[in-house]
Amino acid sequence: MKTLISIAVAALTVAACGSPAPPAPPAPPAADQTAPAAAPAADNSQATPQADASEAAAYTPPQPQPVVSVYQDAPQAQPAPVEVAWAPPPMLVEPPPPPPSPQYVWTGGYWGWYGNWVWIHGAWAPPPQPRYHWVQPYYDHRGNNVVFVGGFWGAPNVSFVAPAIGISLTLAVAGPGVIPGPPPMGPEGVFVPAPPGSAFGIIVPAPIGTPPAVVTGAPPVVNVGMRVNSVVNNTNITNTTTTTTINNTVINNVTIVAPASATATHTAVNVSVPAQAHLAAAQTPVVRVMAPAPTSTKPVAPYVPGRSVSLPPPQTVHAEVPPQLARPQPAAAGERPAPEPNNAMRSNAMRPAAPPAEQHQSAAEAKQEAAAKQAQEKQEAAKQAQERQAAAKAEAAKQAEEKQAAAKEAAAKQAADKQAAAKAAADKQAEAKAEQEAAAKKKAADAAEAKKKAAEKAAAEKKTTPQ
């Protein structure tokens, strides 16, 4: 039975990657069969029983995948839920650049719905209004379908509300020429897409509010069984019979768990990784499937059913697979690979398992390879730190330059105002002096006229006076 399941998983993987005979999308479930929204952690902690390592599915490197990549003008309110007949593809690798400012928030990337699963490219963005916070996208496995709510900017004191139990949704219509992928494979409830390079259709149960990028550094999965458990601080969770509301959840880190039968490395996983979206996206991937940069910098509008959006053509992405996964060696019957140690809070904790003994790699070579990889990681970390320092220095210089320019502009304005005031005072003084001179001239003219009249009067009187 387990062998048949493995064959089915491999067949679905090939179909999702471009097989000429893809699986048809399943019919939508009846309204009374809709699954309830899962609670954050407790409902998602059930894992598939671990199979023997000898029965674990062999890893098949993913075929080239066409990806439509866009920037999105994220909405400032929770979008309406969309029901899709097939699972989103595995995550892509998208390491974020240094933030341009401490106030900026990393908003991606993740799979969103636009008539097909489209990669919403990540970006550093300032909140659109003061005190707004970024709300992660939401994926929920219900019946044979996926209920999806895209990421959005939440207003202060506004919390995410999961789609209600029994909500009636119309199954989303695929775009022209879109080939449906396999339905979600895994437990019902909230999930995130599988790690890069995983088999198509497999989902990873996770608590509400988990950034999808937390699985970036996890080994690919070839069977159901990986799950995400959260460590949550400063959280107020309210559960009712119809809705699940998460009030400004702050998830500092998560634990990723998987049995050896689920991973492509045939190695059990139990590691803690940072849940901040930009730190999660910066993890070192086991299989590198780089997200293509959008061909246009103009963001697309949020998805609205029935409203067409112009999308760019797809770009082909290729998976970079380590040699030990590209050419896997079957485990001997009855043997179980040793579990990988738990290196808490390290972005590269989930590295591929060491090559098996059949490859005749000595312990000294393995140690040397680990030391070289550690040195490379340190070098990359130092480079990133230098880039962040340079970006911060450039930002500080820019702010100082802007401040100096503003001060110079203020001084120039003050000088101009002072000069204008002096000119106005001078003009007023000149006007007053002119008025005084005019009044003096008038007074003198009036006095001369009066004197003349007095003289004429006196002369007239003298003529009329008898001698």
For each residue, the residues with C-beta under 8 A, 3 or more apart:
1: 4 5
2: 5 6 51 55
3: 6 7 55
4: 1 7 8
5: 1 2 8 9 223
6: 2 3 9 10 55 57 222 223
7: 3 4 10 11
8: 4 5 11 12
9: 5 6 12 13 57 185 199 201 202 222 223
10: 6 7 13 14 57 60 199
11: 7 8 14 15
12: 8 9 15 16 23 182 185 199 200 201
13: 9 10 16 17 60 62 182 199 200 201
14: 10 11 17 19 60 63
15: 11 12 19 21 22 23 181 182 200
16: 12 13 19 22 89 181 182 200 201
17: 13 14 62 63 64 65 200
18: 63 64 65 66 179
19: 14 15 16 22
20:
21: 15
22: 15 16 19 179 180 181
23: 12 15 180 181 182 183
24: 180
25: 85 86 174 180 183
26: 85 144 145 183
27: 144
28: 83 85 143 144 145 171
29: 33 34 142 143 144 145
30: 33 34
31: 34 166 168
32: 166
33: 29 30 143
34: 29 30 31 142 143 165 166 167 168
35: 141 142 143 188 189
36: 142 165 166
37: 140 162 163 164 165 189 190 243 244
38: 43 44 140 188 189 190 205 244
39: 42 43 44 189 239 244
40: 43 44 190 207 208 209 230 232 237 244 246
41: 44 45 207 229 230 232
42: 39 45
43: 38 39 40 46 189 190
44: 38 39 40 41 187 189 190 191 205 206 207 227 228 229
45: 41 42 205 227 229
46: 43 187 205 227
47: 50 225 226 227 257 258 259
48: 223 224 225 259 261 262
49: 259
50: 47 225 259 260 261 268
51: 2 55 56 223 259 261
52: 55 56 261 334 336
53: 56 260 261 266 331 335 336 337
54: 330 331 332 333 334 335
55: 2 3 6 51 52 261
56: 51 52 53 222 223 260 261 262 263 266 331
57: 6 9 10 199 222 223
58: 222 328 330
59: 220 222 264 265 325 328
60: 10 13 14 199 222
61: 197 287 319 321 325 326
62: 13 17 65 90 197 287 289 319
63: 14 17 18
64: 17 18 316 317 318
65: 17 18 62 89 289 316 317 319
66: 18 314 315 316 317
67: 92 119 291 292 314 315 316 317
68: 114 116 118 119 311 312 313 314 315
69: 118 119 121 291 292 293 294 295 312 315
70: 114 118 119 120 121 294 296 299 300 311 312
71: 120 121 123 294 296 297 298 299 300
72: 112 120 121 150 299 300 302
73: 299 300 301 302
74: 107 125 150 151 152 153 302
75: 78 79 150 152 153 302
76: 128 129 132 152 153 155
77: 152 155
78: 75 135 149 152 154 158 160 161
79: 75 149 150 152 302 303
80: 149 305
81: 147 148 149 163 167 169
82: 113 147 148 149 169 172 303 305
83: 28 142 145 146 147 148 169 170 171 172
84: 113 117 145 146 147 148 171 172
85: 25 26 28 144 145 146 171 172 174 180 183
86: 25 146 180 181 182 183 184 201
87: 141 146 181 182 183 184 185 193 200 201 202 203
88: 111 117 139 146 148 193
89: 16 65 111 117 181 193 200
90: 62 193 194 195 196 197 198 199 200 202 220 289
91: 111 192 193 194 195 196 212 213 215 216
92: 67 109 119 196 289 290 291 317
93: 196 216 285 288 289 290 291
94: 108 109 121 122 213 281 290 291
95: 281 282
96: 99 106 122 124 278 281 282
97: 124 387
98: 384 387 388 390 391
99: 96 102 104 106 124 278 388 391
100: 104 124 391 395
101: 104 126 395
102: 99
103: 126 127
104: 99 100 101 124 125 126
105: 124 125 126 127 133 134
106: 96 99 122 123 124 276 277 278 281
107: 74 122 123 124 125 134 151 277
108: 94 120 121 122 123 151 277
109: 92 94 119 120 121 122 213 281 291
110: 119 120 136 137 151 193 212 213
111: 88 89 91 117 118 119 120 137 193 212
112: 72 117 118 119 120 137 148 150 151 303
113: 82 84 116 117 118 148 150 172 303
114: 68 70 118 175 300 303 309 311
115: 172 173 174 175 178
116: 68 113 174 175 178
117: 84 88 89 111 112 113 181
118: 68 69 70 111 112 113 114 311
119: 67 68 69 70 92 109 110 111 112 291 292
120: 70 71 72 108 109 110 111 112 150 151
121: 69 70 71 72 94 108 109 291 293 294
122: 94 96 106 107 108 109 277 281 291
123: 71 106 107 108
124: 96 97 99 100 104 105 106 107
125: 74 104 105 107
126: 101 103 104 105
127: 103 105 130 131 132 133 134 153
128: 76 132 153
129: 76 132 153 155
130: 127
131: 127 155 156
132: 76 127 128 129 153 154 155 156
133: 105 127 153 154 156 248
134: 105 107 127 151 152 153 154 277
135: 78 151 152 153 154 160 209
136: 110 151 209 210 211 212 277
137: 110 111 112 148 149 150 151 212
138: 147 148 149 160 162 190 208
139: 88 146 147 148 190 191 192 193 203 212
140: 37 38 146 147 148 162 163 189 190 191
141: 35 87 145 146 184 186 187 188 189 190 191 203
142: 29 34 35 36 83 145 146 147 188
143: 28 29 33 34 35 188
144: 26 27 28 29 85 183 184
145: 26 28 29 83 84 85 141 142 171 183 184
146: 83 84 85 86 87 88 139 140 141 142 184
147: 81 82 83 84 138 139 140 142 163 169
148: 81 82 83 84 88 112 113 137 138 139 140
149: 78 79 80 81 82 137 138 160 163
150: 72 74 75 79 112 113 120 137 302 303
151: 74 107 108 110 112 120 134 135 136 137
152: 74 75 76 77 78 79 134 135 302
153: 74 75 76 127 128 129 132 133 134 135
154: 78 132 133 134 135 158 159 160
155: 76 77 129 131 132 158
156: 131 132 133
157: 248
158: 78 154 155
159: 154 245 246 247 248
160: 78 135 138 149 154 208 209 245 246
161: 78 243 244 245
162: 37 138 140 190 208 243 244 245 246
163: 37 81 140 147 149 167 169
164: 37 167 242 243
165: 34 36 37 241 242 243
166: 31 32 34 36 242
167: 34 81 163 164
168: 31 34
169: 81 82 83 147 163
170: 83 305
171: 28 83 84 85 145
172: 82 83 84 85 113 115 305
173: 115
174: 25 85 115 116 178 180
175: 114 115 116 178
176:
177:
178: 115 116 174 175
179: 18 22
180: 22 23 24 25 85 86 174
181: 15 16 22 23 86 87 89 117 200 201
182: 12 13 15 16 23 86 87 185 200 201
183: 23 25 26 85 86 87 144 145 201
184: 86 87 141 144 145 146 191 201 203
185: 9 12 87 182 201 202 203 224
186: 141 191 202 203 204 205 224
187: 44 46 141 205 224
188: 35 38 141 142 143
189: 35 37 38 39 43 44 140 141 205
190: 37 38 40 43 44 138 139 140 141 162 205 206 207 208 210
191: 44 139 140 141 184 186 203 204 205 206
192: 91 139 203 204 206 210 211 212 214 215 228
193: 87 88 89 90 91 110 111 139 203 204 212 215
194: 90 91 198 199 202 203 204 215 220 221 226
195: 90 91 198 204 215 216 217 218 219 220 221 226 285 286 287
196: 90 91 92 93 216 220 285 286 287 288 289 319
197: 61 62 90 220 264 285 286 287 289 319 321 325
198: 90 194 195 202 220 221 222 264
199: 9 10 12 13 57 60 90 194 202 220 221 222 223
200: 12 13 15 16 17 87 89 90 181 182
201: 9 12 13 16 86 87 181 182 183 184 185
202: 9 87 90 185 186 194 198 199 221 222 223 224 226
203: 87 139 141 184 185 186 191 192 193 194 224
204: 186 191 192 193 194 195 215 221 226 227 228
205: 38 44 45 46 186 187 189 190 191 227 228
206: 44 190 191 192 210 214 227 228 230 254
207: 40 41 44 190 210 228 229 230 232 251 254
208: 40 138 160 162 190 244 246 249
209: 40 135 136 160 246 249 251
210: 136 190 192 206 207 214 228 230 251 254 275
211: 136 192 214 275 276 277 280 281
212: 91 110 111 136 137 139 192 193 215
213: 91 94 109 110 216 277 280 281 283
214: 192 206 210 211 228 254 256 273 274 275 280
215: 91 192 193 194 195 204 212 218 226 228 256
216: 91 93 195 196 213 280 281 282 283 285
217: 195 273 283 284 285 286 347 348 349 350
218: 195 215 221 226 256 258 269 271 286 350
219: 195 258 263 264 265 267 269 286 287 350 352 353
220: 59 90 194 195 196 197 198 199 263 264 286 287 325
221: 194 195 198 199 202 204 218 224 225 226 258 262 263 264
222: 6 9 56 57 58 59 60 198 199 202 262 263 264
223: 5 6 9 48 51 56 57 199 202 261 262
224: 48 185 186 187 202 203 221 262
225: 47 48 50 221 258 259 261 262
226: 47 194 195 202 204 215 218 221 256 257 258 262 263 269
227: 44 45 46 47 204 205 206 256 257 258
228: 44 192 204 205 206 207 210 214 215 254 255 256 257
229: 41 44 45 207 254 255 256 257
230: 40 41 206 207 210 251 254 255 275
231: 251 252 253 254 255 272
232: 40 41 207 235 249 250 251 252
233: 250 251 252
234: 248 250
235: 232 246 247 248 249 250 251
236: 247 248
237: 40 244 245 246 247 249
238: 244 245 247
239: 39 244
240: 243 244 245
241: 165
242: 164 165 166
243: 37 161 162 164 165 240
244: 37 38 39 40 161 162 208 237 238 239 240
245: 159 160 161 162 237 238 240
246: 40 159 160 162 208 209 235 237 249
247: 159 235 236 237 238
248: 133 157 159 234 235 236
249: 208 209 232 235 237 246
250: 232 233 234 235
251: 207 209 210 230 231 232 233 235 254 275
252: 231 232 233 274 275 276
253: 231 272 273 274 275 345
254: 206 207 210 214 228 229 230 231 251 272 273 275
255: 228 229 230 231 270 271 272 273
256: 214 215 218 226 227 228 229 269 270 271 272 273 350
257: 47 226 227 228 229 269 270
258: 47 218 219 221 225 226 227 262 263 268 269
259: 47 48 49 50 51 225 262 263 268
260: 50 53 56 263 266 267 268 336 337 339
261: 48 50 51 52 53 55 56 223 225 266
262: 48 56 221 222 223 224 225 226 258 259
263: 56 219 220 221 222 226 258 259 260 266 267 268 269
264: 59 197 198 219 220 221 222 286 287 325 328
265: 59 219 286 324 325 337 352 353
266: 53 56 260 261 263 328 331 337 353
267: 219 260 263 337 338 339 340 353
268: 50 258 259 260 263 337 339 340
269: 218 219 226 256 257 258 263 339 340 350
270: 255 256 257 339 340 342
271: 218 255 256 340 342 343 344 346 349 350
272: 231 253 254 255 256 342 344 345 349
273: 214 217 253 254 255 256 280 283 345 346 347 349 350
274: 214 252 253 279 280 345 347
275: 210 211 214 230 251 252 253 254 279 280
276: 106 211 252 279 280
277: 106 107 108 122 134 136 211 213 280 281
278: 96 99 106 281 282
279: 274 275 276 282 283 347
280: 211 213 214 216 273 274 275 276 277 283 347
281: 94 95 96 106 109 122 211 213 216 277 278
282: 95 96 216 278 279 347 384
283: 213 216 217 273 279 280 347 348 350
284: 217 347 348 351 377
285: 93 195 196 197 216 217 288 289
286: 195 196 197 217 218 219 220 264 265 322 325 350 351 352
287: 61 62 195 196 197 219 220 264 319 320 321 322 325
288: 93 196 285 319 320
289: 62 65 90 92 93 196 197 285 317 318 319 320
290: 92 93 94 317
291: 67 69 92 93 94 109 119 121 122 317
292: 67 69 119 315 317
293: 69 121
294: 69 70 71 121 297 312
295: 69 312 313 315
296: 70 71 312
297: 71 294
298: 71
299: 70 71 72 73
300: 70 71 72 73 114 309 310 311
301: 73 304 307 309
302: 72 73 74 75 79 150 152
303: 79 82 112 113 114 150 307 309
304: 301 307
305: 80 82 170 172
306:
307: 301 303 304
308:
309: 114 300 301 303
310: 300
311: 68 70 114 118 300
312: 68 69 70 294 295 296
313: 68 295
314: 66 67 68
315: 66 67 68 69 292 295
316: 64 65 66 67
317: 64 65 66 67 92 289 290 291 292
318: 64 289
319: 61 62 65 196 197 287 288 289
320: 287 288 289
321: 61 197 287 325 326
322: 286 287 325 326 352
323: 326 327 355
324: 265 327 328 352 353 354 355 359
325: 59 61 197 220 264 265 286 287 321 322 328 352
326: 61 321 322 323
327: 323 324
328: 58 59 264 266 324 325
329: 355 356 358 359
330: 54 58
331: 53 54 56 266 335 336 337 356
332: 54 335
333: 54
334: 52 54
335: 53 54 331 332
336: 52 53 260 331
337: 53 260 265 266 267 268 331 353
338: 267
339: 260 267 268 269 270
340: 267 268 269 270 271 349 350 351 353
341:
342: 270 271 272 349
343: 271 346 349
344: 271 272 349
345: 253 272 273 274 349
346: 271 273 343 349
347: 217 273 274 279 280 282 283 284
348: 217 283 284 351 377
349: 217 271 272 273 340 342 343 344 345 346
350: 217 218 219 256 269 271 273 283 286 340
351: 284 286 340 348 373
352: 219 265 286 322 324 325
353: 219 265 266 267 324 337 340
354: 324 361 366
355: 323 324 329 359 361
356: 329 331 359
357: 360
358: 329
359: 324 329 355 356
360: 357
361: 354 355 365 366
362: 365 366
363: 366 367
364: 367 368
365: 361 362 368 369
366: 354 361 362 363 369 370
367: 363 364 370 371
368: 364 365 371 372
369: 365 366 372 373
370: 366 367 373 374
371: 367 368 374 375
372: 368 369 375 376
373: 351 369 370 376 377
374: 370 371 377 378
375: 371 372 378 379
376: 372 373 379 380
377: 284 348 373 374 380 381
378: 374 375 381 382
379: 375 376 382 383
380: 376 377 383 384
381: 377 378 384 385
382: 378 379 385 386
383: 379 380 386 387
384: 98 282 380 381 387 388
385: 381 382 388 389
386: 382 383 389 390
387: 97 98 383 384 390 391
388: 98 99 384 385 391 392
389: 385 386 392 393
390: 98 386 387 393 394
391: 98 99 100 387 388 394 395
392: 388 389 395 396
393: 389 390 396 397
394: 390 391 397 398
395: 100 101 391 392 398 399
396: 392 393 399 400
397: 393 394 400 401
398: 394 395 401 402
399: 395 396 402 403
400: 396 397 403 404
401: 397 398 404 405
402: 398 399 405 406
403: 399 400 406 407
404: 400 401 407 408
405: 401 402 408 409
406: 402 403 409 410
407: 403 404 410 411
408: 404 405 411 412
409: 405 406 412 413
410: 406 407 413 414
411: 407 408 414 415
412: 408 409 415 416
413: 409 410 416 417
414: 410 411 417 418
415: 411 412 418 419
416: 412 413 419 420
417: 413 414 420 421
418: 414 415 421 422
419: 415 416 422 423
420: 416 417 423 424
421: 417 418 424 425
422: 418 419 425 426
423: 419 420 426 427
424: 420 421 427 428
425: 421 422 428 429
426: 422 423 429 430
427: 423 424 430 431
428: 424 425 431 432
429: 425 426 432 433
430: 426 427 433 434
431: 427 428 434 435
432: 428 429 435 436
433: 429 430 436 437
434: 430 431 437 438
435: 431 432 438 439
436: 432 433 439 440
437: 433 434 440 441
438: 434 435 441 442
439: 435 436 442 443
440: 436 437 443 444
441: 437 438 444 445
442: 438 439 445 446
443: 439 440 446 447
444: 440 441 447 448
445: 441 442 448 449
446: 442 443 449 450
447: 443 444 450 451
448: 444 445 451 452
449: 445 446 452 453
450: 446 447 453 454
451: 447 448 454 455
452: 448 449 455 456
453: 449 450 456 457
454: 450 451 457 458
455: 451 452 458 459
456: 452 453 459 460
457: 453 454 460 461
458: 454 455 461 462
459: 455 456 462 463
460: 456 457 463 464
461: 457 458 464 465
462: 458 459 465
463: 459 460
464: 460 461
465: 461 462
466:
467:
